[in-house]
Amino acid sequence: MTRKNLIAGNWKMNATHLDAIQMVQKLSYRLDPDDYERVEVVVCPPFTALRSAQTVIETDHLRIRLGAQNVDWHESGAFTGEVSPVMLQKLSVSYVIVGHSERRQLFGETDEVVNKKLKAVIESGMTPILCVGETEEQRDAGDAESVVGAQVRASLAGVDPETIGRLVIAYEPIWAIGTGRTASADDAGDMCGHVRSTVGDIAGGAYESVRVLYGGSVNPGNIAGLMAKRDIDGGLVGGASLDPDTFASVIRYWV
């Protein structure tokens, strides 16, 4: 089965709504129509910039997809400071990152919470980008595969196989996020393959269609090697996505 590659830029807590307008426009100027045929391009601004990014994308008829960095699983209610799936859906958000390691580590999100968020995103007609990954200590102890496999299983619990096949899973080793360190292409390919085989264990044939991304200090210098691996279908890009020139180089990794 052919899986279209996907490269998503996670801006994290960077860029005002005015910055977002310029960043999206500049990125669009650096991409050609053929680029969108090869790669699905996603930008994930902070909540305050989503509306501005949406307006640029829709007004200029850009083929860039809009993503959000987080979500609450409740539809509405007394949850001060939270953003619901329906709020994102009404902003034409296509993808939502769930379970990013920074959410897990800094804000205490458990696999149970991630599972609730993932299901809420699906029910609202958007696609989750489920993040999984091990710490340096877990990798050094030889537990990387068991940790990541457990995260995949717990986060996808109760989701039917057909739906799982339409999701996106990003393998992001925690020790490589924002550190400048990157897993070797071989290690990244092996771990993404493990993610895919775990999906096969719990959802059968869904392993063929689920898209698995690599994240962790992805940049123009390492993206081509990563994308050459059979089980890597794209990247979840952090710092390199904040500069339109650099991000365009990542997206156009074959040039």
C-alpha positions as CSV (number, residue, x, y, z in Angstrom):
1,M,0.0,0.0,0.0
2,T,1.3,3.5,-0.9
3,R,1.4,5.9,2.0
4,K,1.8,9.6,1.2
5,N,4.7,11.1,3.1
6,L,3.8,13.7,5.7
7,I,6.0,16.4,7.2
8,A,4.6,18.5,10.0
9,G,6.1,21.5,11.7
10,N,5.5,21.8,15.4
11,W,6.1,25.4,16.3
12,K,5.6,24.8,20.0
13,M,5.4,28.0,22.1
14,N,6.8,30.2,19.4
15,A,5.3,32.8,17.0
16,T,2.6,35.3,17.5
17,H,-0.5,35.4,15.2
18,L,1.3,38.1,13.1
19,D,4.4,35.9,12.8
20,A,2.2,33.0,11.7
21,I,0.9,35.0,8.8
22,Q,4.4,35.7,7.5
23,M,5.7,32.2,8.2
24,V,2.9,30.5,6.3
25,Q,3.1,32.8,3.4
26,K,6.9,32.6,3.1
27,L,6.7,28.8,3.3
28,S,4.2,28.7,0.5
29,Y,6.5,30.9,-1.7
30,R,9.2,28.3,-1.3
31,L,7.2,25.2,-2.3
32,D,6.1,24.2,-5.8
33,P,2.9,22.3,-6.8
34,D,5.0,19.1,-7.3
35,D,6.1,19.3,-3.7
36,Y,2.6,18.9,-2.5
37,E,2.1,15.9,-4.7
38,R,5.1,14.2,-3.0
39,V,4.5,15.4,0.6
40,E,1.5,16.4,2.7
41,V,2.6,19.6,4.5
42,V,1.3,20.5,7.9
43,V,2.0,23.4,10.2
44,C,1.1,23.4,13.9
45,P,1.1,26.9,15.3
46,P,0.2,27.8,18.9
47,F,-3.5,28.2,19.7
48,T,-3.4,32.0,19.5
49,A,-2.1,31.8,15.9
50,L,-4.4,29.1,14.5
51,R,-7.1,31.6,13.2
52,S,-4.5,33.7,11.4
53,A,-2.9,30.7,9.8
54,Q,-6.2,29.4,8.8
55,T,-7.2,32.7,7.2
56,V,-4.0,32.8,5.1
57,I,-4.3,29.2,4.0
58,E,-7.9,29.6,3.0
59,T,-7.7,33.1,1.4
60,D,-4.6,32.1,-0.7
61,H,-5.9,28.6,-1.4
62,L,-2.7,27.0,-0.1
63,R,-2.3,23.3,0.0
64,I,-0.8,23.5,3.5
65,R,-2.7,21.6,6.2
66,L,-3.4,23.1,9.6
67,G,-2.5,21.3,12.8
68,A,-2.9,22.0,16.5
69,Q,-0.4,21.1,19.2
70,N,-2.8,19.9,21.9
71,V,-6.5,19.5,22.8
72,D,-8.7,18.7,25.8
73,W,-11.0,15.7,25.4
74,H,-14.1,17.4,26.7
75,E,-16.5,19.0,24.2
76,S,-17.2,22.0,26.5
77,G,-17.5,22.9,30.2
78,A,-15.8,24.5,33.2
79,F,-12.2,23.8,32.1
80,T,-10.5,27.1,32.3
81,G,-7.7,27.5,29.8
82,E,-8.5,24.4,27.8
83,V,-9.4,24.1,24.1
84,S,-11.9,21.5,22.9
85,P,-11.9,19.4,19.8
86,V,-14.9,21.2,18.3
87,M,-13.2,24.5,18.7
88,L,-10.3,23.2,16.6
89,Q,-12.5,21.5,14.1
90,K,-14.3,24.9,13.4
91,L,-10.9,26.4,12.6
92,S,-10.4,23.8,9.8
93,V,-7.7,22.0,11.8
94,S,-6.9,18.7,10.1
95,Y,-4.3,17.2,12.5
96,V,-3.9,17.4,16.3
97,I,-0.7,16.4,18.1
98,V,-1.5,14.2,21.1
99,G,0.9,12.7,23.7
100,H,3.9,14.8,22.9
101,S,6.7,14.0,25.3
102,E,6.7,17.6,26.6
103,R,3.1,17.1,27.5
104,R,3.8,13.8,29.1
105,Q,6.9,15.0,31.0
106,L,6.1,18.6,31.9
107,F,2.4,18.4,32.3
108,G,1.9,14.9,33.6
109,E,-0.2,13.4,30.7
110,T,-0.6,9.7,31.1
111,D,-1.3,7.1,28.5
112,E,-4.9,7.1,29.7
113,V,-5.2,10.9,29.2
114,V,-3.6,10.6,25.7
115,N,-6.1,7.8,24.8
116,K,-9.0,10.1,25.8
117,K,-7.6,13.0,23.7
118,L,-6.9,10.7,20.7
119,K,-10.5,9.4,20.7
120,A,-11.9,12.9,21.0
121,V,-9.9,14.1,18.1
122,I,-11.1,11.1,16.0
123,E,-14.7,11.7,17.0
124,S,-14.5,15.3,15.8
125,G,-13.3,14.3,12.4
126,M,-9.7,15.3,12.7
127,T,-6.6,13.1,12.6
128,P,-4.4,12.6,15.7
129,I,-0.6,12.6,15.4
130,L,0.1,10.3,18.3
131,C,3.6,10.8,19.8
132,V,5.5,8.0,21.5
133,G,9.2,7.7,22.6
134,E,11.6,6.6,25.3
135,T,14.0,8.4,27.6
136,E,17.7,8.1,27.4
137,E,17.7,6.0,30.6
138,Q,15.1,3.6,29.1
139,R,17.1,3.2,25.9
140,D,20.4,2.6,27.8
141,A,18.6,0.0,29.8
142,G,17.5,-1.8,26.7
143,D,13.8,-1.0,27.3
144,A,13.2,1.3,24.3
145,E,11.0,-1.2,22.4
146,S,9.0,-2.3,25.4
147,V,8.3,1.3,26.5
148,V,7.3,2.5,23.0
149,G,5.2,-0.6,22.4
150,A,3.4,-0.1,25.6
151,Q,2.7,3.5,24.8
152,V,1.3,2.6,21.4
153,R,-1.0,-0.1,22.8
154,A,-2.3,2.0,25.7
155,S,-2.8,5.1,23.6
156,L,-4.8,3.2,20.9
157,A,-6.8,1.1,23.3
158,G,-10.5,0.9,22.2
159,V,-9.9,2.3,18.7
160,D,-11.1,0.0,15.9
161,P,-8.5,-1.3,13.4
162,E,-9.9,0.5,10.4
163,T,-9.6,3.8,12.2
164,I,-6.1,3.0,13.4
165,G,-5.0,2.5,9.8
166,R,-5.9,6.2,9.1
167,L,-3.9,7.6,12.0
168,V,-0.4,9.1,12.2
169,I,2.1,8.0,14.8
170,A,5.3,9.9,15.5
171,Y,8.2,8.1,17.1
172,E,10.2,10.8,19.0
173,P,13.0,9.6,21.3
174,I,12.8,12.0,24.2
175,W,16.6,12.3,24.4
176,A,16.6,13.7,20.8
177,I,13.9,16.4,21.2
178,G,15.4,19.9,21.2
179,T,18.9,18.6,22.0
180,G,20.4,18.6,18.6
181,R,21.0,14.9,18.9
182,T,19.3,12.6,16.4
183,A,18.8,8.9,16.3
184,S,20.8,7.3,13.5
185,A,18.8,6.6,10.4
186,D,19.1,2.9,11.1
187,D,17.9,3.2,14.7
188,A,15.1,5.5,13.7
189,G,14.0,3.1,11.0
190,D,14.2,0.1,13.3
191,M,12.1,1.9,16.0
192,C,9.5,3.1,13.4
193,G,9.4,-0.4,12.2
194,H,8.7,-1.6,15.7
195,V,5.9,1.0,16.0
196,R,4.4,-0.4,12.8
197,S,4.7,-4.0,13.9
198,T,3.0,-3.1,17.2
199,V,0.1,-1.7,15.2
200,G,0.0,-4.9,13.3
201,D,-0.2,-6.9,16.5
202,I,-3.2,-4.9,17.8
203,A,-4.9,-3.9,14.5
204,G,-3.9,-6.4,11.9
205,G,-3.7,-5.0,8.4
206,A,-3.8,-1.4,9.7
207,Y,0.0,-1.6,9.9
208,E,0.2,-1.2,6.1
209,S,-1.7,2.1,6.0
210,V,-0.8,3.8,9.3
211,R,1.8,6.6,8.7
212,V,4.8,6.6,11.0
213,L,6.9,9.7,11.4
214,Y,10.2,10.3,13.0
215,G,10.8,13.3,15.2
216,G,13.8,14.6,17.2
217,S,16.1,17.3,15.9
218,V,15.0,16.7,12.2
219,N,16.8,19.1,9.9
220,P,17.8,19.4,6.2
221,G,21.0,17.5,6.9
222,N,19.4,14.3,8.1
223,I,16.0,14.2,6.6
224,A,17.0,12.4,3.4
225,G,18.7,9.6,5.3
226,L,15.6,9.2,7.5
227,M,13.2,9.2,4.6
228,A,15.2,6.4,2.9
229,K,14.0,4.0,5.5
230,R,11.1,1.8,4.6
231,D,9.0,2.4,7.7
232,I,9.5,6.2,8.0
233,D,6.8,8.1,6.2
234,G,7.8,11.6,7.2
235,G,8.9,13.8,10.0
236,L,7.5,15.8,13.0
237,V,9.8,18.8,12.9
238,G,10.5,21.2,15.8
239,G,13.0,24.0,15.6
240,A,13.7,23.6,11.9
241,S,10.1,24.4,11.1
242,L,10.3,27.9,12.5
243,D,12.4,29.2,9.6
244,P,10.5,28.9,6.3
245,D,13.7,28.4,4.3
246,T,14.9,25.6,6.5
247,F,11.5,24.0,6.7
248,A,11.1,24.1,3.0
249,S,14.5,22.3,2.6
250,V,13.2,19.6,4.9
251,I,10.0,19.2,3.0
252,R,12.0,19.1,-0.3
253,Y,14.4,16.5,1.0
254,W,14.9,14.8,-2.3
255,V,16.3,18.0,-4.1
